Amino acid sequence: MPSPFVSASNLRKTYGDFTALDGVSLSMDRGEVVAVIGASGSGKSTLLRCINYLDPPDSGEVRVDGVRIGYGEGAREDRALPERDIRRQRAEIGMVFQHFNLFPHFTVLQNLIEAPMAVRGLSRAEATERARDLLNRVGLSGREGAFPAELSGGQQQRVAIARALCMKPRLMLFDEPTSALDPELVGEVIAVMRSLAEEGMTMLVVTHEMDFAAQTASRVAFFDAGKIVETGPPAQVLRSPQHPRTQAFLQRILRSH
Ligand SMILES: Nc1ncnc2c1ncn2[C@@H]1O[C@H](COP(=O)(O)OP(=O)(O)OP(=O)(O)O)[C@@H](O)[C@H]1O
């Protein structure tokens, strides 16, 4: 059987006495879109940060297309890679944050081209061409010269998605990408994410948008107290959850809508 495109095995992460990830395993096939849902503080963001080694797990391992993140293909498994190489590996994994995290003093174009030039070694002309294509794709052609503060939250998040795509990632991680947006701006970001999913991007999405989870995800994973307690197709997990914690969470959400 071929190994999964992404595999996170038995990830553990503690902060002092607090266990944020308590042995999390998750596999994803190429092109799969997995929505991670769960209560605030259950460890969903920590999972994303451990997967791309922004915050290395205490134990467990992550592999993307067979390559162990933080260690590298063919490297002795007991020897971690230098930070520079981990950064290069991380470039294969795009991340979109809740608060966009654009550089405020850079224009949209500068935000998009700096990392591909520094990490991928693209010339300014190559990076600019790629950036213009991606801005077109997220519906922001013509805004190259704008500064982040001149854009709406939805536009800034679309720039952040384009910025991540500029690195030609093989896996995209989204950490509550619409939570900081006014409700009327959520749809434009979800639309960009949907088209990315339709193009076959492998995506792990922490979200409170149940419509996105129901309509776009291939699988939903419910997270509780540092563990995935239930995973399955959206129709199964969202409509007939088996675990009492999932049932309680979804009932709470339904009541608040
Ligand atoms: N750098 C850190 N130092 C100490 N504690 C942390 C750190 N990062 C996360 N935690 C703790 O780990 C727990 C899980 O946090 P995490 O952000 O992963 O949860 P979450 O499920 O993503 O929640 P939310 O939906 O609110 O973002 C929280 O209780 C948080 O306080």
The ligand as a Tripos MOL2 file, in Angstrom:
@<TRIPOS>MOLECULE
LIG
   31    33     1     0     0
SMALL
NO_CHARGES

@<TRIPOS>ATOM
      1 N1          3.5200   28.9580   23.2510 N.pl3     1 LIG1
      2 C1          2.6810   28.5190   24.2160 C.ar      1 LIG1
      3 N2          3.0160   28.5940   25.5130 N.ar      1 LIG1
      4 C2          2.1800   28.1390   26.4720 C.ar      1 LIG1
      5 N3          0.9650   27.6200   26.2460 N.ar      1 LIG1
      6 C3          0.5740   27.5370   24.9720 C.ar      1 LIG1
      7 C4          1.3990   27.9730   23.8910 C.ar      1 LIG1
      8 N4          0.7390   27.7530   22.7300 N.ar      1 LIG1
      9 C5         -0.4540   27.2070   23.0750 C.ar      1 LIG1
     10 N5         -0.5390   27.0690   24.4070 N.ar      1 LIG1
     11 C6         -1.6810   26.5020   25.1410 C.3       1 LIG1
     12 O1         -2.0500   25.2970   24.5190 O.3       1 LIG1
     13 C7         -3.4770   25.1660   24.4780 C.3       1 LIG1
     14 C8         -3.9050   24.8650   23.0870 C.3       1 LIG1
     15 O2         -3.7330   26.0280   22.2870 O.3       1 LIG1
     16 P1         -4.1100   26.0920   20.7460 P.3       1 LIG1
     17 O3         -3.8930   27.5030   20.3250 O.co2     1 LIG1
     18 O4         -3.3890   25.0310   20.0230 O.co2     1 LIG1
     19 O5         -5.6520   25.7540   20.8110 O.3       1 LIG1
     20 P2         -6.7600   25.9420   19.6910 P.3       1 LIG1
     21 O6         -7.5850   24.7130   19.7390 O.co2     1 LIG1
     22 O7         -6.1180   26.3010   18.4070 O.co2     1 LIG1
     23 O8         -7.5950   27.1510   20.2450 O.3       1 LIG1
     24 P3         -8.1950   28.4370   19.5020 P.3       1 LIG1
     25 O9         -9.3810   27.9550   18.7200 O.co2     1 LIG1
     26 O10        -8.5700   29.3310   20.6320 O.co2     1 LIG1
     27 O11        -7.1040   29.0050   18.6490 O.co2     1 LIG1
     28 C9         -4.0620   26.4630   25.0160 C.3       1 LIG1
     29 O12        -4.5280   26.2420   26.3270 O.3       1 LIG1
     30 C10        -2.8920   27.4200   25.0250 C.3       1 LIG1
     31 O13        -2.9720   28.2770   26.1320 O.3       1 LIG1
@<TRIPOS>BOND
     1     1     2 1
     2     2     3 ar
     3     2     7 ar
     4     3     4 ar
     5     4     5 ar
     6     5     6 ar
     7     6     7 ar
     8     6    10 ar
     9     7     8 ar
    10     8     9 ar
    11     9    10 ar
    12    10    11 1
    13    11    12 1
    14    11    30 1
    15    12    13 1
    16    13    14 1
    17    13    28 1
    18    14    15 1
    19    15    16 1
    20    16    17 2
    21    16    18 1
    22    16    19 1
    23    19    20 1
    24    20    21 2
    25    20    22 1
    26    20    23 1
    27    23    24 1
    28    24    25 2
    29    24    26 1
    30    24    27 1
    31    28    29 1
    32    28    30 1
    33    30    31 1
@<TRIPOS>SUBSTRUCTURE
     1 LIG1         1 GROUP 0 **** ****
